[in-house]
């Protein structure tokens, strides 16, 4: 985990199937999740997904929060990722 010199933002530490993502990969993931969450705010987009939209909103919000806040609060991210 490193801090971006220009923005001062620290990306979250993300591991997928044992592979630790680079800061650039985590940034890409964070932007993709945030973009998807913004699209779900549009009632037409959510309606196209039907009943699963509510789950995406609930779980996606938590993932987005961990990706954004996890970079500045790694202890919280680690606890969240270890929870059952």
C-alpha positions in Angstrom: 0.0 0.0 0.0 1.5 3.3 -1.0 0.3 6.9 -1.0 -0.1 8.7 -4.3 2.4 11.6 -4.4 0.0 13.9 -6.3 -3.3 13.3 -4.6 -2.1 12.1 -1.2 -4.7 9.2 -1.4 -3.7 5.8 -0.2 -5.3 2.8 -2.0 -6.7 0.0 0.0 -4.9 -3.3 0.2 -6.8 -5.9 -1.8 -6.0 -9.5 -2.2 -7.9 -11.8 -4.6 -7.3 -15.5 -4.5 -3.9 -14.9 -2.8 -2.8 -12.3 -5.3 -2.2 -8.8 -3.9 -3.4 -6.2 -6.4 -1.2 -3.3 -7.3 -2.3 0.3 -6.5 -3.2 0.8 -10.2 -5.3 -2.4 -10.1 -7.1 -1.3 -6.9 -7.7 2.1 -8.4 -9.2 0.5 -11.4 -11.4 -1.7 -9.2 -12.5 1.3 -7.0 -13.4 3.4 -10.1 -15.4 0.5 -11.6 -17.3 -0.2 -8.4 -18.0 3.5 -8.0 -19.2 3.8 -11.6 -21.5 0.9 -11.2 -22.9 2.2 -8.0 -23.6 5.6 -9.6 -25.5 3.8 -12.5 -27.6 2.0 -9.9 -28.8 5.3 -8.6 -30.7 5.7 -11.8 -34.2 4.1 -11.3 -34.2 2.9 -14.9 -30.9 1.1 -14.5 -32.0 -0.5 -11.2 -35.3 -1.6 -12.8 -33.4 -3.4 -15.5 -31.7 -5.5 -12.9 -35.0 -6.3 -11.2 -34.9 -7.8 -7.7 -31.1 -8.2 -7.6 -30.6 -4.4 -7.7 -31.3 -4.0 -4.0 -28.6 -6.5 -3.2 -26.1 -4.9 -5.5 -26.8 -1.5 -3.8 -26.4 -2.9 -0.3 -23.3 -5.0 -1.0 -21.8 -2.7 -3.5 -22.0 0.2 -1.1 -20.0 -1.8 1.5 -17.4 -2.8 -1.1 -17.1 0.8 -2.3 -16.8 2.1 1.3 -14.0 -0.4 2.0 -12.1 0.5 -1.2 -12.4 4.2 -0.4 -12.0 4.2 3.4 -9.8 1.2 3.5 -7.0 3.0 1.9 -6.9 5.5 4.8 -7.9 3.0 7.4 -6.2 -0.3 6.7 -7.0 -1.8 10.1 -10.8 -1.4 9.3 -10.4 -3.0 5.9 -8.6 -6.0 7.3 -11.3 -6.5 10.0 -14.0 -6.2 7.3 -12.3 -8.7 5.0 -11.9 -11.2 7.8 -15.5 -11.1 9.0 -17.6 -14.2 8.1 
